[in-house]
Amino acid sequence: MDKADIAQDYIDWRMDQALAARQAAAAQAATQQGPTECEDCGEEIPAARREWLPGVATCVACQTIREGRR
């Protein structure tokens, strides 16, 4: 192996590390955002509700039912 091969191997190794870190960060961000569909009725949870309450799992109507409000 000459110096160019060693350098290329190092570049490939660092690129793999960077890609793995980026994929892990994206997976973590997706997990933190929570579901996009209500776990009770299956309807889409509005984006504004998901942004206001990160990790929310139910739509407003289903959460109201869970809390016993009418």
N, C-alpha and C positions, 0 to 999 in steps of 0.2 A: 504494500500500500504506500502510495506517495502522499505528500502533504495535501494535495487537492482532494484525494479520496477521503482522507481523514476530516478535512474541512467540510466536505459534502455530507459525510455521515453525521457530523455535529449539527449541521444546519437541518438535516432531516429529523434528527432527534429533538431539537428545539421546536421545530414546527409541529411535530406530533404532540409535544407537551402543551404548546399554545392552543392547539385545536382541542385537546382534551379538556383544558381549563375552560375554554369558551363553551364547550358543550355542557360541562358541569354547571356553569353559571346560568346557561339558558334553561337547563332542567330545573334548577333551583328556583329561578324566577317563575317558571310555569307552575311549579308547585305552590309557591306563595300566593299566586294570583287566585287560586281556587278554581272551582268549576265554572263553566259558562252556562250550564243548564241547572235548573232547580232539581234538587235531589228528591223532592216530593212529587211534583207534577210533570217534570221534564221540559217545561217551557224555558226559553232563554231568559237568563237574569240580565236585566238592562245593564249596559256598560257603566252608566253613571252610578248605579248601586254597587257594582263590583269595585269601582274606583274609590267610592266613598267608604265602603266597608270591605277592605281586602280579606279574602278568604271566606266571604259569605257563601252559603251553600243553598239558600232558598230564595225564591222570589218574595215580593212584598206580601202578596195574597197568602201564600203558604206560611210565611212567618207570622202573619196576623192570626191565622188559624192555630198555629202552634202556641202562641201566647194567649189564646182564648179570647181575643178581641173580636168585636163584630162591627 
